Amino acid sequence: MPKQTVLVTGATGFTGAHAIKKLKQDYHVIGISRSANPNMLRVDLSDQYAVNEMMAKTMPDMILHLAGQNHVEQSWEEPVSTFETNVLATLYLLEAARKHVPNCRIVVVGSALQAEKAYPHPYSFSKSLQANLAKAWGDLYGMQIILAVPCNLIGPGPSTGVCSAIAKQLINEENRDKEKEIQLSNAFATRDYLDVRDAVRAYQMVLEYGEVGIAYEIGSGYYRTLEEVIAEFQKLTPYPINASYLERKKEQVSLNSSIKMNKLGWKPNISFEKSLRDLMEYAKKS
């Protein structure tokens, strides 16, 4: 029996590269990206005609939608393109699937920064609209759409997250044999950090077993301040890290819950410490 086909958007991104590697163990995987890559289809998801043509050609059984603009600062500077990338591109993808593969199972990956009101930045608003769009298309057209809501993902790969930024700066300073000097925003900024490889396992479980119309929050369940993150990095270098913070303001933490994921049989396997070690090794090589 031929393998089912999974279409992965944002395939050259941080999470996408890990997803391609994991899903290829069980599926025929087609990766798409705006970047030129000989092993993937080059498709701009903001081009409705191109998306429709791609869907008619690939006819996937499942879709993992990872593509998007995920930089908060960029969303302030370029709000229109952020909405085009996160909202319109998702709409074009879902519409193309509705026309060509209406029974396709689709996982749309949201963000822990999405909100129901009082949006803190354009990025949050765009991801909130994306989540509402996914739910609406599922309800209105009876599509098999599921939402995955991950926390902050870390680990080896080309991430733009805070842990990767810290690791790169540490490696640069280490190469210059200097004391580490790192400036961060808020010492008490508290986040849940999850290894990207654990997140990809969760996405596959949601694709296979997730309940249509449900939003699955995905996290480690452990929250750390930036001060605690720096303390863990300090264990990985013999050089003292001198971290300065713009502020030390207590932060209200919105806890997410992986109870629904636990019911699917998922739990994190990779420790925070291993994620940072692997991340540092990647930073040294890149």
TORNU-67989 format. One record per residue (C-alpha): residue in one letter; x, y, z. Coordinates in Angstrom, 3 decimals, m for minus. Example, Ala and Ser with C-alpha at 12.3 -4.5 7.8 and 13.67 -1.06 7.14 Angstrom:
BEGIN
<atom><type>A</type><xx>12.300</xx><yy>m4.500</yy><zz>7.800</zz></atom>
<atom><type>S</type><xx>13.670</xx><yy>m1.060</yy><zz>7.140</zz></atom>
//
This chain:
BEGIN
<atom><type>M</type><xx>0.000</xx><yy>0.000</yy><zz>0.000</zz></atom>
<atom><type>P</type><xx>1.500</xx><yy>3.369</yy><zz>m0.999</zz></atom>
<atom><type>K</type><xx>2.375</xx><yy>5.818</yy><zz>1.738</zz></atom>
<atom><type>Q</type><xx>0.057</xx><yy>8.727</yy><zz>2.399</zz></atom>
<atom><type>T</type><xx>1.272</xx><yy>12.140</yy><zz>1.279</zz></atom>
<atom><type>V</type><xx>1.900</xx><yy>14.922</yy><zz>3.764</zz></atom>
<atom><type>L</type><xx>2.388</xx><yy>18.480</yy><zz>2.526</zz></atom>
<atom><type>V</type><xx>4.591</xx><yy>20.619</yy><zz>4.796</zz></atom>
<atom><type>T</type><xx>4.620</xx><yy>24.391</yy><zz>4.337</zz></atom>
<atom><type>G</type><xx>7.544</xx><yy>26.471</yy><zz>5.558</zz></atom>
<atom><type>A</type><xx>9.701</xx><yy>23.420</yy><zz>4.936</zz></atom>
<atom><type>T</type><xx>13.048</xx><yy>25.252</yy><zz>4.975</zz></atom>
<atom><type>G</type><xx>12.340</xx><yy>26.958</yy><zz>8.303</zz></atom>
<atom><type>F</type><xx>13.500</xx><yy>25.995</yy><zz>11.791</zz></atom>
<atom><type>T</type><xx>10.567</xx><yy>23.713</yy><zz>12.575</zz></atom>
<atom><type>G</type><xx>9.982</xx><yy>22.717</yy><zz>8.960</zz></atom>
<atom><type>A</type><xx>13.384</xx><yy>21.073</yy><zz>8.537</zz></atom>
<atom><type>H</type><xx>12.799</xx><yy>18.920</yy><zz>11.628</zz></atom>
<atom><type>A</type><xx>9.249</xx><yy>18.097</yy><zz>10.506</zz></atom>
<atom><type>I</type><xx>10.430</xx><yy>16.926</yy><zz>7.087</zz></atom>
<atom><type>K</type><xx>13.020</xx><yy>14.636</yy><zz>8.672</zz></atom>
<atom><type>K</type><xx>10.543</xx><yy>13.135</yy><zz>11.152</zz></atom>
<atom><type>L</type><xx>7.573</xx><yy>12.695</yy><zz>8.812</zz></atom>
<atom><type>K</type><xx>9.671</xx><yy>11.051</yy><zz>6.084</zz></atom>
<atom><type>Q</type><xx>9.975</xx><yy>8.029</yy><zz>8.354</zz></atom>
<atom><type>D</type><xx>6.271</xx><yy>7.272</yy><zz>7.854</zz></atom>
<atom><type>Y</type><xx>4.968</xx><yy>9.283</yy><zz>4.897</zz></atom>
<atom><type>H</type><xx>5.662</xx><yy>10.526</yy><zz>1.425</zz></atom>
<atom><type>V</type><xx>6.510</xx><yy>14.135</yy><zz>2.255</zz></atom>
<atom><type>I</type><xx>6.296</xx><yy>17.149</yy><zz>m0.042</zz></atom>
<atom><type>G</type><xx>7.926</xx><yy>20.268</yy><zz>1.322</zz></atom>
<atom><type>I</type><xx>7.100</xx><yy>23.717</yy><zz>m0.024</zz></atom>
<atom><type>S</type><xx>8.902</xx><yy>26.979</yy><zz>0.573</zz></atom>
<atom><type>R</type><xx>9.421</xx><yy>30.394</yy><zz>m0.971</zz></atom>
<atom><type>S</type><xx>13.160</xx><yy>29.688</yy><zz>m0.946</zz></atom>
<atom><type>A</type><xx>14.789</xx><yy>27.878</yy><zz>m3.825</zz></atom>
<atom><type>N</type><xx>15.592</xx><yy>24.302</yy><zz>m2.802</zz></atom>
<atom><type>P</type><xx>16.146</xx><yy>21.384</yy><zz>m5.187</zz></atom>
<atom><type>N</type><xx>14.356</xx><yy>18.973</yy><zz>m2.838</zz></atom>
<atom><type>M</type><xx>11.197</xx><yy>21.053</yy><zz>m2.436</zz></atom>
<atom><type>L</type><xx>8.509</xx><yy>22.850</yy><zz>m4.366</zz></atom>
<atom><type>R</type><xx>9.028</xx><yy>26.579</yy><zz>m4.598</zz></atom>
<atom><type>V</type><xx>5.643</xx><yy>28.175</yy><zz>m3.894</zz></atom>
<atom><type>D</type><xx>4.748</xx><yy>31.630</yy><zz>m2.606</zz></atom>
<atom><type>L</type><xx>1.691</xx><yy>31.080</yy><zz>m0.409</zz></atom>
<atom><type>S</type><xx>0.653</xx><yy>34.701</yy><zz>m0.865</zz></atom>
<atom><type>D</type><xx>0.055</xx><yy>33.923</yy><zz>m4.562</zz></atom>
<atom><type>Q</type><xx>m3.463</xx><yy>32.446</yy><zz>m4.664</zz></atom>
<atom><type>Y</type><xx>m3.111</xx><yy>31.100</yy><zz>m8.205</zz></atom>
<atom><type>A</type><xx>0.191</xx><yy>29.377</yy><zz>m7.395</zz></atom>
<atom><type>V</type><xx>m1.245</xx><yy>27.800</yy><zz>m4.239</zz></atom>
<atom><type>N</type><xx>m4.283</xx><yy>26.490</yy><zz>m6.106</zz></atom>
<atom><type>E</type><xx>m2.078</xx><yy>25.062</yy><zz>m8.862</zz></atom>
<atom><type>M</type><xx>0.242</xx><yy>23.433</yy><zz>m6.311</zz></atom>
<atom><type>M</type><xx>m2.668</xx><yy>21.798</yy><zz>m4.457</zz></atom>
<atom><type>A</type><xx>m4.144</xx><yy>20.389</yy><zz>m7.677</zz></atom>
<atom><type>K</type><xx>m0.746</xx><yy>18.926</yy><zz>m8.509</zz></atom>
<atom><type>T</type><xx>0.197</xx><yy>17.434</yy><zz>m5.122</zz></atom>
<atom><type>M</type><xx>m3.240</xx><yy>16.263</yy><zz>m3.829</zz></atom>
<atom><type>P</type><xx>m2.021</xx><yy>15.602</yy><zz>m0.259</zz></atom>
<atom><type>D</type><xx>m3.738</xx><yy>13.407</yy><zz>2.305</zz></atom>
<atom><type>M</type><xx>m2.525</xx><yy>15.658</yy><zz>5.127</zz></atom>
<atom><type>I</type><xx>m1.148</xx><yy>19.177</yy><zz>5.475</zz></atom>
<atom><type>L</type><xx>1.108</xx><yy>20.572</yy><zz>8.197</zz></atom>
<atom><type>H</type><xx>0.966</xx><yy>24.355</yy><zz>7.871</zz></atom>
<atom><type>L</type><xx>4.102</xx><yy>25.801</yy><zz>9.459</zz></atom>
<atom><type>A</type><xx>4.812</xx><yy>28.737</yy><zz>7.134</zz></atom>
<atom><type>G</type><xx>4.424</xx><yy>32.236</yy><zz>8.499</zz></atom>
<atom><type>Q</type><xx>6.007</xx><yy>35.462</yy><zz>9.672</zz></atom>
<atom><type>N</type><xx>6.884</xx><yy>34.902</yy><zz>13.325</zz></atom>
<atom><type>H</type><xx>8.901</xx><yy>37.983</yy><zz>14.301</zz></atom>
<atom><type>V</type><xx>7.200</xx><yy>40.375</yy><zz>16.709</zz></atom>
<atom><type>E</type><xx>9.462</xx><yy>43.331</yy><zz>15.871</zz></atom>
<atom><type>Q</type><xx>8.990</xx><yy>42.795</yy><zz>12.144</zz></atom>
<atom><type>S</type><xx>5.225</xx><yy>42.799</yy><zz>12.644</zz></atom>
<atom><type>W</type><xx>5.466</xx><yy>46.338</yy><zz>14.044</zz></atom>
<atom><type>E</type><xx>7.506</xx><yy>47.503</yy><zz>11.063</zz></atom>
<atom><type>E</type><xx>5.646</xx><yy>45.531</yy><zz>8.383</zz></atom>
<atom><type>P</type><xx>2.093</xx><yy>44.837</yy><zz>9.627</zz></atom>
<atom><type>V</type><xx>0.567</xx><yy>44.486</yy><zz>6.151</zz></atom>
<atom><type>S</type><xx>3.024</xx><yy>41.844</yy><zz>4.960</zz></atom>
<atom><type>T</type><xx>2.659</xx><yy>40.072</yy><zz>8.318</zz></atom>
<atom><type>F</type><xx>m1.103</xx><yy>39.783</yy><zz>7.770</zz></atom>
<atom><type>E</type><xx>m0.604</xx><yy>38.716</yy><zz>4.160</zz></atom>
<atom><type>T</type><xx>1.782</xx><yy>35.969</yy><zz>5.254</zz></atom>
<atom><type>N</type><xx>m0.065</xx><yy>34.716</yy><zz>8.328</zz></atom>
<atom><type>V</type><xx>m3.707</xx><yy>35.277</yy><zz>7.402</zz></atom>
<atom><type>L</type><xx>m4.191</xx><yy>35.582</yy><zz>3.636</zz></atom>
<atom><type>A</type><xx>m1.709</xx><yy>32.804</yy><zz>2.843</zz></atom>
<atom><type>T</type><xx>m3.547</xx><yy>30.522</yy><zz>5.277</zz></atom>
<atom><type>L</type><xx>m6.847</xx><yy>31.407</yy><zz>3.611</zz></atom>
<atom><type>Y</type><xx>m5.449</xx><yy>30.607</yy><zz>0.153</zz></atom>
<atom><type>L</type><xx>m4.098</xx><yy>27.278</yy><zz>1.435</zz></atom>
<atom><type>L</type><xx>m7.379</xx><yy>26.246</yy><zz>3.076</zz></atom>
<atom><type>E</type><xx>m9.416</xx><yy>27.297</yy><zz>0.052</zz></atom>
<atom><type>A</type><xx>m7.187</xx><yy>25.341</yy><zz>m2.309</zz></atom>
<atom><type>A</type><xx>m7.509</xx><yy>22.302</yy><zz>m0.044</zz></atom>
<atom><type>R</type><xx>m11.299</xx><yy>22.707</yy><zz>0.082</zz></atom>
<atom><type>K</type><xx>m11.488</xx><yy>22.689</yy><zz>m3.711</zz></atom>
<atom><type>H</type><xx>m9.068</xx><yy>19.858</yy><zz>m4.447</zz></atom>
<atom><type>V</type><xx>m8.720</xx><yy>17.688</yy><zz>m1.318</zz></atom>
<atom><type>P</type><xx>m11.763</xx><yy>18.453</yy><zz>0.879</zz></atom>
<atom><type>N</type><xx>m11.165</xx><yy>15.373</yy><zz>3.056</zz></atom>
<atom><type>C</type><xx>m7.542</xx><yy>16.256</yy><zz>3.751</zz></atom>
<atom><type>R</type><xx>m6.531</xx><yy>16.477</yy><zz>7.429</zz></atom>
<atom><type>I</type><xx>m4.937</xx><yy>19.855</yy><zz>8.112</zz></atom>
<atom><type>V</type><xx>m2.958</xx><yy>21.043</yy><zz>11.131</zz></atom>
<atom><type>V</type><xx>m2.543</xx><yy>24.811</yy><zz>11.304</zz></atom>
<atom><type>V</type><xx>0.235</xx><yy>25.767</yy><zz>13.707</zz></atom>
<atom><type>G</type><xx>m0.634</xx><yy>28.829</yy><zz>15.748</zz></atom>
<atom><type>S</type><xx>1.263</xx><yy>30.648</yy><zz>18.470</zz></atom>
<atom><type>A</type><xx>1.230</xx><yy>30.953</yy><zz>22.240</zz></atom>
<atom><type>L</type><xx>1.134</xx><yy>34.722</yy><zz>21.616</zz></atom>
<atom><type>Q</type><xx>m2.290</xx><yy>34.643</yy><zz>19.989</zz></atom>
<atom><type>A</type><xx>m5.021</xx><yy>36.178</yy><zz>22.130</zz></atom>
<atom><type>E</type><xx>m8.765</xx><yy>36.746</yy><zz>22.226</zz></atom>
<atom><type>K</type><xx>m8.512</xx><yy>40.468</yy><zz>22.983</zz></atom>
<atom><type>A</type><xx>m6.018</xx><yy>43.170</yy><zz>23.991</zz></atom>
<atom><type>Y</type><xx>m3.522</xx><yy>42.143</yy><zz>21.331</zz></atom>
<atom><type>P</type><xx>m0.006</xx><yy>43.210</yy><zz>22.420</zz></atom>
<atom><type>H</type><xx>1.377</xx><yy>43.552</yy><zz>18.880</zz></atom>
<atom><type>P</type><xx>0.383</xx><yy>43.022</yy><zz>15.225</zz></atom>
<atom><type>Y</type><xx>1.946</xx><yy>39.540</yy><zz>15.245</zz></atom>
<atom><type>S</type><xx>m0.418</xx><yy>38.418</yy><zz>18.012</zz></atom>
<atom><type>F</type><xx>m3.382</xx><yy>39.864</yy><zz>16.129</zz></atom>
<atom><type>S</type><xx>m2.360</xx><yy>38.106</yy><zz>12.895</zz></atom>
<atom><type>K</type><xx>m1.987</xx><yy>34.708</yy><zz>14.593</zz></atom>
<atom><type>S</type><xx>m5.293</xx><yy>35.202</yy><zz>16.392</zz></atom>
<atom><type>L</type><xx>m7.020</xx><yy>35.874</yy><zz>13.078</zz></atom>
<atom><type>Q</type><xx>m5.293</xx><yy>32.843</yy><zz>11.577</zz></atom>
<atom><type>A</type><xx>m6.646</xx><yy>30.635</yy><zz>14.389</zz></atom>
<atom><type>N</type><xx>m10.171</xx><yy>32.043</yy><zz>13.986</zz></atom>
<atom><type>L</type><xx>m9.966</xx><yy>31.529</yy><zz>10.230</zz></atom>
<atom><type>A</type><xx>m8.923</xx><yy>27.894</yy><zz>10.640</zz></atom>
<atom><type>K</type><xx>m11.793</xx><yy>27.217</yy><zz>13.039</zz></atom>
<atom><type>A</type><xx>m14.322</xx><yy>29.032</yy><zz>10.840</zz></atom>
<atom><type>W</type><xx>m13.341</xx><yy>27.146</yy><zz>7.666</zz></atom>
<atom><type>G</type><xx>m13.605</xx><yy>23.899</yy><zz>9.541</zz></atom>
<atom><type>D</type><xx>m17.058</xx><yy>24.773</yy><zz>10.885</zz></atom>
<atom><type>L</type><xx>m18.430</xx><yy>26.375</yy><zz>7.720</zz></atom>
<atom><type>Y</type><xx>m17.199</xx><yy>23.826</yy><zz>5.207</zz></atom>
<atom><type>G</type><xx>m16.885</xx><yy>20.688</yy><zz>7.310</zz></atom>
<atom><type>M</type><xx>m13.131</xx><yy>20.496</yy><zz>6.766</zz></atom>
<atom><type>Q</type><xx>m10.829</xx><yy>18.416</yy><zz>8.948</zz></atom>
<atom><type>I</type><xx>m8.857</xx><yy>21.312</yy><zz>10.423</zz></atom>
<atom><type>I</type><xx>m7.037</xx><yy>21.121</yy><zz>13.752</zz></atom>
<atom><type>L</type><xx>m5.070</xx><yy>23.864</yy><zz>15.505</zz></atom>
<atom><type>A</type><xx>m1.742</xx><yy>23.281</yy><zz>17.263</zz></atom>
<atom><type>V</type><xx>m0.579</xx><yy>25.990</yy><zz>19.688</zz></atom>
<atom><type>P</type><xx>3.082</xx><yy>25.533</yy><zz>20.657</zz></atom>
<atom><type>C</type><xx>5.056</xx><yy>27.392</yy><zz>23.298</zz></atom>
<atom><type>N</type><xx>8.585</xx><yy>28.763</yy><zz>22.617</zz></atom>
<atom><type>L</type><xx>10.488</xx><yy>26.185</yy><zz>20.567</zz></atom>
<atom><type>I</type><xx>14.227</xx><yy>25.680</yy><zz>21.032</zz></atom>
<atom><type>G</type><xx>16.891</xx><yy>23.288</yy><zz>19.831</zz></atom>
<atom><type>P</type><xx>19.371</xx><yy>22.893</yy><zz>16.970</zz></atom>
<atom><type>G</type><xx>18.600</xx><yy>24.699</yy><zz>13.743</zz></atom>
<atom><type>P</type><xx>18.233</xx><yy>28.188</yy><zz>12.253</zz></atom>
<atom><type>S</type><xx>15.915</xx><yy>29.628</yy><zz>14.889</zz></atom>
<atom><type>T</type><xx>15.427</xx><yy>33.343</yy><zz>15.545</zz></atom>
<atom><type>G</type><xx>14.262</xx><yy>32.715</yy><zz>19.125</zz></atom>
<atom><type>V</type><xx>15.884</xx><yy>34.188</yy><zz>22.207</zz></atom>
<atom><type>C</type><xx>17.798</xx><yy>31.017</yy><zz>23.161</zz></atom>
<atom><type>S</type><xx>19.376</xx><yy>30.776</yy><zz>19.722</zz></atom>
<atom><type>A</type><xx>20.277</xx><yy>34.472</yy><zz>19.844</zz></atom>
<atom><type>I</type><xx>21.960</xx><yy>33.961</yy><zz>23.221</zz></atom>
<atom><type>A</type><xx>23.840</xx><yy>30.896</yy><zz>21.977</zz></atom>
<atom><type>K</type><xx>25.163</xx><yy>32.754</yy><zz>18.905</zz></atom>
<atom><type>Q</type><xx>26.382</xx><yy>35.627</yy><zz>21.039</zz></atom>
<atom><type>L</type><xx>28.060</xx><yy>33.261</yy><zz>23.488</zz></atom>
<atom><type>I</type><xx>29.885</xx><yy>31.455</yy><zz>20.690</zz></atom>
<atom><type>N</type><xx>31.019</xx><yy>34.744</yy><zz>19.124</zz></atom>
<atom><type>E</type><xx>32.364</xx><yy>35.995</yy><zz>22.443</zz></atom>
<atom><type>E</type><xx>33.969</xx><yy>32.624</yy><zz>23.199</zz></atom>
<atom><type>N</type><xx>35.798</xx><yy>32.758</yy><zz>19.891</zz></atom>
<atom><type>R</type><xx>37.151</xx><yy>36.169</yy><zz>20.918</zz></atom>
<atom><type>D</type><xx>38.089</xx><yy>34.797</yy><zz>24.342</zz></atom>
<atom><type>K</type><xx>36.121</xx><yy>37.490</yy><zz>26.152</zz></atom>
<atom><type>E</type><xx>33.788</xx><yy>37.549</yy><zz>29.086</zz></atom>
<atom><type>K</type><xx>30.254</xx><yy>37.097</yy><zz>27.851</zz></atom>
<atom><type>E</type><xx>28.260</xx><yy>40.308</yy><zz>27.758</zz></atom>
<atom><type>I</type><xx>24.613</xx><yy>39.837</yy><zz>26.884</zz></atom>
<atom><type>Q</type><xx>21.848</xx><yy>42.415</yy><zz>27.036</zz></atom>
<atom><type>L</type><xx>18.301</xx><yy>41.155</yy><zz>27.460</zz></atom>
<atom><type>S</type><xx>14.916</xx><yy>42.782</yy><zz>27.926</zz></atom>
<atom><type>N</type><xx>13.354</xx><yy>41.650</yy><zz>31.187</zz></atom>
<atom><type>A</type><xx>15.056</xx><yy>39.374</yy><zz>33.717</zz></atom>
<atom><type>F</type><xx>11.662</xx><yy>38.063</yy><zz>34.801</zz></atom>
<atom><type>A</type><xx>10.257</xx><yy>37.405</yy><zz>31.296</zz></atom>
<atom><type>T</type><xx>8.846</xx><yy>33.931</yy><zz>31.881</zz></atom>
<atom><type>R</type><xx>8.306</xx><yy>31.367</yy><zz>29.143</zz></atom>
<atom><type>D</type><xx>7.720</xx><yy>27.679</yy><zz>28.558</zz></atom>
<atom><type>Y</type><xx>10.503</xx><yy>26.281</yy><zz>26.353</zz></atom>
<atom><type>L</type><xx>10.061</xx><yy>23.052</yy><zz>24.391</zz></atom>
<atom><type>D</type><xx>12.483</xx><yy>21.233</yy><zz>22.117</zz></atom>
<atom><type>V</type><xx>11.469</xx><yy>21.558</yy><zz>18.472</zz></atom>
<atom><type>R</type><xx>11.897</xx><yy>17.796</yy><zz>17.983</zz></atom>
<atom><type>D</type><xx>9.332</xx><yy>17.114</yy><zz>20.701</zz></atom>
<atom><type>A</type><xx>7.013</xx><yy>19.648</yy><zz>19.059</zz></atom>
<atom><type>V</type><xx>7.312</xx><yy>17.881</yy><zz>15.704</zz></atom>
<atom><type>R</type><xx>6.372</xx><yy>14.578</yy><zz>17.333</zz></atom>
<atom><type>A</type><xx>3.334</xx><yy>16.327</yy><zz>18.758</zz></atom>
<atom><type>Y</type><xx>2.361</xx><yy>17.717</yy><zz>15.348</zz></atom>
<atom><type>Q</type><xx>2.510</xx><yy>14.240</yy><zz>13.843</zz></atom>
<atom><type>M</type><xx>0.271</xx><yy>12.884</yy><zz>16.603</zz></atom>
<atom><type>V</type><xx>m2.215</xx><yy>15.687</yy><zz>16.013</zz></atom>
<atom><type>L</type><xx>m2.167</xx><yy>14.998</yy><zz>12.275</zz></atom>
<atom><type>E</type><xx>m2.880</xx><yy>11.330</yy><zz>12.851</zz></atom>
<atom><type>Y</type><xx>m5.133</xx><yy>11.287</yy><zz>15.901</zz></atom>
<atom><type>G</type><xx>m6.177</xx><yy>14.847</yy><zz>16.732</zz></atom>
<atom><type>E</type><xx>m9.856</xx><yy>15.670</yy><zz>17.065</zz></atom>
<atom><type>V</type><xx>m11.151</xx><yy>17.966</yy><zz>14.328</zz></atom>
<atom><type>G</type><xx>m11.990</xx><yy>21.471</yy><zz>15.541</zz></atom>
<atom><type>I</type><xx>m9.858</xx><yy>21.198</yy><zz>18.679</zz></atom>
<atom><type>A</type><xx>m6.913</xx><yy>23.445</yy><zz>19.595</zz></atom>
<atom><type>Y</type><xx>m4.038</xx><yy>21.439</yy><zz>21.071</zz></atom>
<atom><type>E</type><xx>m1.689</xx><yy>23.396</yy><zz>23.302</zz></atom>
<atom><type>I</type><xx>1.836</xx><yy>21.972</yy><zz>23.256</zz></atom>
<atom><type>G</type><xx>4.422</xx><yy>22.724</yy><zz>25.925</zz></atom>
<atom><type>S</type><xx>6.798</xx><yy>21.269</yy><zz>28.492</zz></atom>
<atom><type>G</type><xx>4.728</xx><yy>22.499</yy><zz>31.422</zz></atom>
<atom><type>Y</type><xx>7.797</xx><yy>24.119</yy><zz>33.024</zz></atom>
<atom><type>Y</type><xx>8.258</xx><yy>27.899</yy><zz>33.022</zz></atom>
<atom><type>R</type><xx>11.607</xx><yy>29.689</yy><zz>33.273</zz></atom>
<atom><type>T</type><xx>12.641</xx><yy>33.325</yy><zz>33.592</zz></atom>
<atom><type>L</type><xx>15.400</xx><yy>34.709</yy><zz>31.373</zz></atom>
<atom><type>E</type><xx>17.642</xx><yy>34.776</yy><zz>34.457</zz></atom>
<atom><type>E</type><xx>17.110</xx><yy>31.042</yy><zz>34.838</zz></atom>
<atom><type>V</type><xx>17.819</xx><yy>30.505</yy><zz>31.139</zz></atom>
<atom><type>I</type><xx>21.125</xx><yy>32.377</yy><zz>31.457</zz></atom>
<atom><type>A</type><xx>22.005</xx><yy>30.259</yy><zz>34.503</zz></atom>
<atom><type>E</type><xx>21.554</xx><yy>27.114</yy><zz>32.392</zz></atom>
<atom><type>F</type><xx>23.707</xx><yy>28.545</yy><zz>29.595</zz></atom>
<atom><type>Q</type><xx>26.393</xx><yy>29.341</yy><zz>32.172</zz></atom>
<atom><type>K</type><xx>26.760</xx><yy>25.611</yy><zz>32.841</zz></atom>
<atom><type>L</type><xx>27.751</xx><yy>25.125</yy><zz>29.194</zz></atom>
<atom><type>T</type><xx>30.667</xx><yy>27.568</yy><zz>29.054</zz></atom>
<atom><type>P</type><xx>33.750</xx><yy>28.037</yy><zz>31.250</zz></atom>
<atom><type>Y</type><xx>33.566</xx><yy>31.784</yy><zz>30.711</zz></atom>
<atom><type>P</type><xx>31.468</xx><yy>33.952</yy><zz>33.039</zz></atom>
<atom><type>I</type><xx>28.338</xx><yy>35.357</yy><zz>31.418</zz></atom>
<atom><type>N</type><xx>27.653</xx><yy>38.999</yy><zz>32.210</zz></atom>
<atom><type>A</type><xx>23.963</xx><yy>39.526</yy><zz>31.491</zz></atom>
<atom><type>S</type><xx>22.370</xx><yy>42.942</yy><zz>31.766</zz></atom>
<atom><type>Y</type><xx>18.625</xx><yy>43.552</yy><zz>31.649</zz></atom>
<atom><type>L</type><xx>16.679</xx><yy>46.581</yy><zz>30.516</zz></atom>
<atom><type>E</type><xx>14.185</xx><yy>45.970</yy><zz>33.295</zz></atom>
<atom><type>R</type><xx>13.304</xx><yy>43.660</yy><zz>36.158</zz></atom>
<atom><type>K</type><xx>9.562</xx><yy>43.681</yy><zz>36.004</zz></atom>
<atom><type>K</type><xx>7.399</xx><yy>40.860</yy><zz>37.316</zz></atom>
<atom><type>E</type><xx>5.455</xx><yy>39.299</yy><zz>34.471</zz></atom>
<atom><type>Q</type><xx>2.013</xx><yy>37.760</yy><zz>34.451</zz></atom>
<atom><type>V</type><xx>2.344</xx><yy>34.309</yy><zz>32.926</zz></atom>
<atom><type>S</type><xx>m0.459</xx><yy>32.833</yy><zz>30.859</zz></atom>
<atom><type>L</type><xx>m0.136</xx><yy>29.101</yy><zz>31.423</zz></atom>
<atom><type>N</type><xx>m0.869</xx><yy>26.747</yy><zz>28.578</zz></atom>
<atom><type>S</type><xx>m1.846</xx><yy>23.153</yy><zz>29.137</zz></atom>
<atom><type>S</type><xx>m0.814</xx><yy>20.011</yy><zz>27.300</zz></atom>
<atom><type>I</type><xx>m3.583</xx><yy>17.903</yy><zz>28.857</zz></atom>
<atom><type>K</type><xx>m5.191</xx><yy>17.271</yy><zz>25.447</zz></atom>
<atom><type>M</type><xx>m1.822</xx><yy>16.229</yy><zz>24.017</zz></atom>
<atom><type>N</type><xx>m1.185</xx><yy>13.942</yy><zz>26.985</zz></atom>
<atom><type>K</type><xx>m4.462</xx><yy>12.179</yy><zz>26.204</zz></atom>
<atom><type>L</type><xx>m3.083</xx><yy>11.442</yy><zz>22.722</zz></atom>
<atom><type>G</type><xx>m0.121</xx><yy>9.741</yy><zz>24.370</zz></atom>
<atom><type>W</type><xx>2.399</xx><yy>12.567</yy><zz>23.910</zz></atom>
<atom><type>K</type><xx>4.827</xx><yy>13.952</yy><zz>26.432</zz></atom>
<atom><type>P</type><xx>8.183</xx><yy>15.743</yy><zz>26.078</zz></atom>
<atom><type>N</type><xx>11.229</xx><yy>13.479</yy><zz>25.847</zz></atom>
<atom><type>I</type><xx>14.078</xx><yy>15.987</yy><zz>25.502</zz></atom>
<atom><type>S</type><xx>15.271</xx><yy>17.924</yy><zz>28.538</zz></atom>
<atom><type>F</type><xx>15.847</xx><yy>21.667</yy><zz>28.529</zz></atom>
<atom><type>E</type><xx>19.520</xx><yy>21.033</yy><zz>29.260</zz></atom>
<atom><type>K</type><xx>19.932</xx><yy>18.764</yy><zz>26.223</zz></atom>
<atom><type>S</type><xx>18.113</xx><yy>21.272</yy><zz>24.016</zz></atom>
<atom><type>L</type><xx>20.603</xx><yy>23.976</yy><zz>25.026</zz></atom>
<atom><type>R</type><xx>23.606</xx><yy>21.672</yy><zz>24.534</zz></atom>
<atom><type>D</type><xx>22.438</xx><yy>20.709</yy><zz>21.056</zz></atom>
<atom><type>L</type><xx>21.669</xx><yy>24.331</yy><zz>20.290</zz></atom>
<atom><type>M</type><xx>25.187</xx><yy>25.387</yy><zz>21.338</zz></atom>
<atom><type>E</type><xx>26.729</xx><yy>22.645</yy><zz>19.193</zz></atom>
<atom><type>Y</type><xx>24.703</xx><yy>23.849</yy><zz>16.219</zz></atom>
<atom><type>A</type><xx>25.775</xx><yy>27.456</yy><zz>16.863</zz></atom>
<atom><type>K</type><xx>29.441</xx><yy>26.412</yy><zz>16.894</zz></atom>
<atom><type>K</type><xx>29.099</xx><yy>24.743</yy><zz>13.489</zz></atom>
<atom><type>S</type><xx>26.997</xx><yy>27.399</yy><zz>11.775</zz></atom>
//
